[in-house]
């Protein structure tokens, strides 16, 4: 599914096979974008350790990055439940029966912030960032209820608990997780990471402009969990394209000016 050109109507799936590809694209590209957001968030926390750092400004940057992460959670989990099982969960289980997000190497450095274990910024900015992280946690829980109502993750699926996990080295699990999301690790510059993130954000922006967060080509047949109907979660959903633009503004390299703009038509 190409994102070249400006006519987003070309991105509307034309048949069932394209609907499947749309949700697989969202799963892979949304996770790749999340990896970039985590790396940028980790860099922000590193920068905050400098005595000269503007911690309030960094807290505001971190808040936008966490909000972007929350949106990627919503974006990657957007297929209806039955489609999620067939298109996402079943292929993941074939890769490894105990697949776990704990194998995501970029999350390690930002977990303490997202889980509310550390603070950043003065009282006002720190509180705003803490609320954003708390919202992220509720979105994560709501999505789990939406796509896996049993509450049983692949890691905890009865009969496959710990199958093979103890036989695999930690680095192998990290490599496996990256491979599922078509991610190759190699030394690259910070600017390269930014460019990779911008390209993916642009593609996601065009997709959402064309199809919406919940595409009409794949009607939702289940009620949305209560956690995803809270006012602040609905506001988060409404902010989707605006937040993507804010993420691009954060990612534009210093001194280059607004070298990249998101187009919608």
N, C-alpha and C positions, 0 to 999 in steps of 0.2 A: 504494500500500500504506500504509494508515493506521497510525499509532502511537498514536492516541487510545485512551483507555481502559486498563484494567489487565489484560485477558485476553490474554496473549501468544499463546494458541492461535490467535487471529484472524490472527496474522502468519505462520502456516505456509502456504506456497504451495499453492494448490488444483489448479493445472494447470501445463502447461509454460510458458504465457505468463507466469504469475506467477513461476515460477522465473527466467525471463529478467529480469523486472523487479526481482526481489530482487537479482540480481548487479549489475545496472546501478545500482540504488540504492546498493549497497555501494561501487561504484566511485566514484560522484559524492560521496556523503555522506562516505565515508572520506577522500577527498582534501580536501573542504571542511574537515573536522575537522583534517586535517594542516596546512592553511594556518593555522588558528587556533593550533595547537600551536607551529608555527614562529614565529608572531608573539609568543606568550607566552615562548618560549625566547629570542628576540631581546631582548625587554624585560628578561628576567632577566639576560642578559649586559650590557645597558646599566646596569642597577641595580648590578651587581657592580663597575662602574668607580668608584662613589662611595667615597671614603675611609672613610665610616662604614658601609659595607655589611657585613652578616654573610655572608661569602663561603661559609662552610660550609652555612648554611641555604639560600643560593641554589644551591649545588651539589646539595643534596638535591632542591630544586625542579626543577632542570634534569634531574636523573636521572629523575624521574617523567615529565617532559615527553618526554624521549628515549624512555623505555619506551612511552609512549603512541604515539609516532610509529612505533615498531617494530610495535606491535599494529595500527596502521592499515595498515601494509604487508601484514601477514598477512590482515587483514580484506578489503582491496580485491582481493587476489589469491586469494581462496578458491574461485572456480569451478574445476571440472575443466578440464584443458588444452583439450579440444576446445571447451568452452563459452567459455573465455576467448578463444580465437581468434575465435569467431563473435560473441560479445556485446561484447567489449572491444577486442581488437586490430584487428579489421577496421574497426569504426567509427572508431577513432582514426586509422587509416591513411587513411580517406576524408576526415578533417578536414585532415590534412597528412601526406604520405608520410614525412617526417623528424621527426615529433613527438618531442620530447625533454623529459625532466624538467628539463633545464638551463634551460628557459624558465619555471620556477616562480619567480616574483619573491620570494616569502617565504623561499626557501631560502638565498639569497645570504648573509644575515647570520649564519646558524647553521652553514653549511658548515664553517668552520674548527674549530668545536667538535666536530661529528659526525665529522670526518675526523681528529681527534686533534692538530690544529695548535695549539690553545690549551688551557690548563688552568683550572680554577676550584676554589677551596677549598683547605683544608689538605691535608696528605699523604693522610690516610685518605679524606676525602670526594672529593678529586680523583681518587684511584685508583678509587674506586667508580664515579664518573661516567665515567672513561675506559673501564672495563670495559663499562658500559652502551652507550657509543658504539661500542665494538668489536663488541658483540653486535648492535647495529643494522646494522652493515656486513655481518656474516655472515648476518643475516636477509635483507638486501637481495640478497645474492649467491645465497642459497638459493632465494629466490622467483624470481629470474631463471632459475635452473636448472629450477624447477618448471613455470613457465608458458611459457617460451621455451627449451626444451632445446637448440636450435641455438646459443644464445648470441648470436643476431643480433637486435639491437634494431631498432625502426623507423628510428632514425637511421642504422644501419649496413646496412640491407637492401640486398643487391646490386641494382643497376639503378636505385635511387632515391636513392642517396647525394647529399645536398646539392641535391636537386631543389627549386628555388624558394627555398631558405634565403637565399642571397646576395641575392636580389631583395627580401627583406622586411626592413624596419627592425626593430631590436631591440624597440622598443615594440610593434610589430605582433605579434611572436612572443609577447610577454608577454600581450597582449590575447587572442590566439588561445588560448593555454593556459588562461587564466581562463575564456574562453567555453565551452570543452569541459566544464569542471566547473561551469557555470552560476553563475559568480562575477562579481559586479559590484563594482567598486571605487568607493568614495566616502568622504569624511571622516566617520568615526564615532568615538564615544568608546571608551575602553578598556573601559568597562562594557558597551557594546553588543557588542564583540567577545567578551567573556566570555559574555554571554547567548546569542549565536549558537553558540558552542562547546558550551555546556551543552545546548541544545536538540538538537544533533546527537549528542552523547554519549548523551543519554537515548534517542534513537531507535536508536542502535547497540546500546545495552545491551538494550533490549527485543528487538531482532532476534536477538542472540546467545542470549539466554535462551530464545527460542522455537525457534530453528533450529540453534544450535550454531555454532562457527566454520566447520566444514565440514558444510553441511546434508545431511541424509540424503535429501532430495528430489532431490539431484544427486550420486549416488555417485561417489567418486573412483576412477578406473580405473587410475591410474598410481601407482607407488611414490613415497613422499615422498623428496626428495633427502636425502642423508646430512646435509647442513648443517642441515636443519630437524629432524633427529632427535637433535641434541646435547642433553645434559641441560639446559643452561641455556635452550635454545630451547623445550624441552618445558615447563619451568617458566614461561617467558614466556607460552606459550599458556594454561597453567593459571591464570595470574594475570589473565586477560582482564577479567572483571567486577570483580574487586577493584581493578585498576588504573584502570578507568573511574570507580569511586567515588572513588579518590584524586585523579583529575583534576578531578572536580567539586568536591571539597574545596579544591583549589588555586584553582579559579576563582570560588568564592563571594566576593563582594565584601566587603572589610573592613568590620566594623561591622554587617553585616546578619545574622550568625549563619547557621546551616544552613538557608538559605531554599529549598533545592532538594534533593530526595532522589530517588535512582533506585529505581523500583519494579520488581518482577519478577513480580508476580501481581496 
